[in-house]
C-alpha cells in the first residue's frame, strides 16, 4: 500500500477471463495495493460472476480507504467501450449485450473503461516500461487465443474493436472440428488452451485447465510438451501472416501458456521464421509479457489511470 497520505485516490482493475477473474486496486503510479484472483466455471454468465467480483472489490476499497477514480476492465472477445458491454464473446454465454457499469454503482460512481483482454494485455507492455515497444504483436495464449497490436506506440483496436481476433481464424489443420464459437475449423480448435488440455486429458493425464497442461509440461510430461510445441507451431502460422502485414519489432507471448515460455515460443518461432518474409523476421525478437501473470490487470489499471488525464 502506498505510504503517501496525499494520494488523491485509486483505480480498480478487473480482468475477467474464460476460467478466472483477477481484481486489484492500484495507486495512480501504477503500483498494486491489493489484489484477488479466483478461478470460476468456464463460460460463467455476467449475472453469476459480476456481483461476486464487485463484492471482492468492495472489500479492497474498504481496506484502502481512498476514493475510486476509475475502473479498468477487460473481457475476452469484442466489446463496445462506449456502451460498456461485450458484443461478441463466444466462449462466455450471457455477457453479450449486458451493460456492466450498473454492477459497480453500489461501490462507486467512477467511470468504467472496458476493453478486449488482448488489447489490455498490449496496453500493459506500454505501461511503466523503461523501453516501451513501438511496434509489437502481443499474443494472449491461454484458454482462448487473441492478439493485441501495437503500432507506432499505440494499441490498435480496429473499426469495431475486433483487431487481433485470431483465435477464430479458419485454418486447414483444424478441418471441420467444431469450435465453441459455433463455427468449425477455427485455430482455437487445435491450438487453444481448452483444446490442448482436452487432448492431454484424452491421453490419460487429467488436465481441467490449460495451467494443468503447462504444469505437466514443465514437470517433463512428453505428451504435454509435445502438445504445447505443436500448439505453438499452429499459432505461429497465423502470427506469420500478421508479421508480414505489420512488420513488428517484437512478438510478446503472454497468457497461461507463457508459463512454459521457452517450450511454447519455440513452436511459434519455428512457424513464423518458416512462413514469414525474411526481411520481416530479420530483426524480430520474441519476449515474455512484461508484467508476468499480472499483465492483464496492469493493462486495465493503465487504461483507468490514463482516462483521468485524457482530454476531449
N, C-alpha and C positions, 0 to 999 in steps of 0.2 A: 504493500500500500504506500502511496506517495506520502512523504513527510512534509509536504508543502501545505500549510494550513490555508494559504490563499488560493488554492486550486478552485477555479470557478465551477467545476462540475466534472462529470464523467460522460463517456459514451458507452453504450451497450452494444455488444456484438453477438449475433446468433447465426450459427452455420448449421442448417438442417440438411442432413444427408439422407440417403435412402435407408440407412440402418443405424444411424446415431445422430444425436444433436449435441452441439457444443455451444455453450453460452459463457460470456465473460464480460467483465467491466474493465474499461481502460481509462487511464487519465489522458489528458489532451496531448501528452508527449508520446502516446502510443505504448505506454507501459501497462501490462496486465495487472490489475489489482485483485481480482478474484475470478475464479473460473469453475465450470462444472460441465463434465462430459458424460453422457449416458447413452447406452445402446437402446434402440427401440425396434419394434417389429418392422420388417421391411414393408414399405408401402403404407405405413400408418397414415390416417387421414389428418387433416389440419384440425378438425374438431376434437380428435382424440389427443393430439400431441400439444397443440399450442397452449391450452390452459396450464398444462404441466410445466412447459418451458417458462411461461410467464411467472409461475409460482417460484420456480428456482431463481429467476432473475430478481424477483421482489426481495427474496432473502439476501441476495448480494447487495442490492441498493440499500436495504435497511442497515446492513453491517457497515457500509462505507459512509453513509450519511452525507452524501453530496448530491446535488441535483443532477438529473439526467438531461443532457442537452440534445442527444440524437441517438437513434438506433440504426445500426447497420445490420442487414440480414441477407443471407444467401440461401437459395434453393437450387436443387438440380433441375435442369430444364429451363425453358424460356419463360421470362417474367415480363410483366408490364410495370416498370417502376413508377409511372405516373399514377396508375390505379392501385399500386401496392398489392398485386396479385400475380399468381402463376397463370400462364396461359397455355402452357404445354409441358407438363411434367408426366411423361408416360408411365414411369415406374412408381408413382406415388398418387394413387387414386384419391379423389376427394380434396384436391388442392386447387385445381384449375377453377378460376372464377371466384375464389374465396378471398375477400378483402382481409388483409392481415392486420392492418393498423388497429382496428377496433379491439383486437385481443389485448393490446397494450394499454388501453385507456385507463384501466384501473391502476396501472403502475405509473404512467406518465403521459403527458400530452406532447412529448417531444416527437419530432417528425421521424418517420420510418423511411429509410433508404434501402430499397430492395434490389438485388442483383442475382444473376445467374452464378452458380457456385464456381464455375471455371473462370468467369470474369473476375470474381472476388479473389480467387487464387492468383490471377495475374496481377491484380492490384497490389497484393502483398509483396510482390517482387520489386515494386517501386517505392515501398514504404520503409523508412528508417534504414536505408541501404547506403553504404559509403560509395558504392559504384553501381547505381541502378542501371539496368539494361535499357537499351533504346529500342531494340528490335528483337522480339523473342516469341517463341511458341511455348506456352505453359500448359502442359498436359496434366489433366487430373485423371489418374488411372486408379480407380477404386472399384466400388460395387458397379458403377457405370463408368462411362468414358466421356470426357469432354475436353475442350481446349480453350484457353484464353489466349488472345492475340495482343501483343504489344507492338505498336508501330510508331516510330518516332517518339518514343517515350510516353505514349498514351494507349490505354486499353480500347480496343476496337470492339464494339458490341453489335454492329450491323443495323440494318434498317428496321428490323423487328426484334432486335435483341437476340437473334439466333446465330450470331457468328460463332464458329467453333463447335457446332453440334455434330461432332464427328462420329459419335457412337452409333448413330443410325444411318451412317453411310452404307449403302449396299455393296458388298464385295463378293467376288466369285467363290472364295473359300467357304463362305457361310452357306452356300447353296440355298435351300428352302427352309432352313432352320427357323422356327417361329421365335419372334422377339417379343419382349414384354410390352413393346410399344404397339403391338397389334399387326405389325408388318412381318416380313420374312427376309432372311438374308442379310441382316444388319451386322456390322462389325461387332457389336456387343454380344452377339450370339456365340462368337468364337473367341473373343479377346477380353471381355469384361471380367471383373472380379466375380460376379454372380455365375457366369458361365464356367469359368475356370475352377471355382470352388465346387461346383456341381460335378465337374469331371473328376476332380480329386476324390470326392465322396464316392462316385461310381467305381473308382479304382479300389475302394476298400479303406480309404483313410478319411475319417469324418472331418468335414470342413463346412461348418454352418455359415462361415463368413470369409471374405477374402483375407482378413487378418489371420485366420487359421491356415490358409494356403501359404501365406508369407512365412508364418512361424514354422510350418513344416519344411518349407524350402530352406530356411536358414538353419534348421536342425539337420539338414542333409538328406531329406527325403528325395529320392531320384525322380519320382513321378512329379512331385510338386515343383521341383527345379525345372524339369522339362516343360511343364505347363506354363510357368512364368516366362521362360525363354521363348516358347512358341507364341504366347500371347503378345510379348513384346515385338516379335517379328511381324505379326499380323497388324498390330497397331502401327508399326513403322512404315508399312506400305501406304497407309493413309497420310501419315505425317510427312512422308517423302513428297507427296503432291503439294502439301502446304509449304514445305521448304522451297520447292521450285517456284511457287506463286509469290511467296513473301520474302524470301532470302533473309531469314533471321540470323542473328549472330549467335544465338544460343537456343537450345531446346531444354526447357526445365521440366523435369519429371517429378510430379507431385502425386498426392493421394496415397492410399494404403499400400499400393504395390511399390511405391517408392521406398517402403521399408526394406525391400531387397533390391536396393538401387543398382548395384553393380550387375547382378544377375539379370534383372529385368531390362535395364538400359542396354545391356549387350545385345539383346534381341532387337530392340528398337533401332539401335545404331546400325546393326547389320543390314536391315532392310533399307534404312534411309540412305546409307552410302552405296548400296547396290542399285537403288532406283532413282535417286535424285540427280540432278545435273551436277557434274563435278565442280563447277565454279560456285554453286550454291553451298556446297559442303566443304569448300577449300579451307575456310577458317571457322567452320561451325563447331561449337562445343556443346556438350551435354552436362547439365548440372542438376543437383538435387534442389528441392524447394528451399528458399532462403530461411524461412521461419519454421521448418520442420512440421511436426504434427499440428502446430498452432497456425499454420499459414492461412487457412480459411478464415479463422477468427480475426487474424491480423488484417486481412483484406477487408473484412466487414468493418472493423474499427477504423481503418484508413478512410473508407467511404464516409463514415459518420463524422469523423474529425474534419475532413475536407468540406463536408456540406456546411459546416459552421462558418467557413470563410469564403464560400462561393459567392460571387456577385452575379446579379441577374444579367 
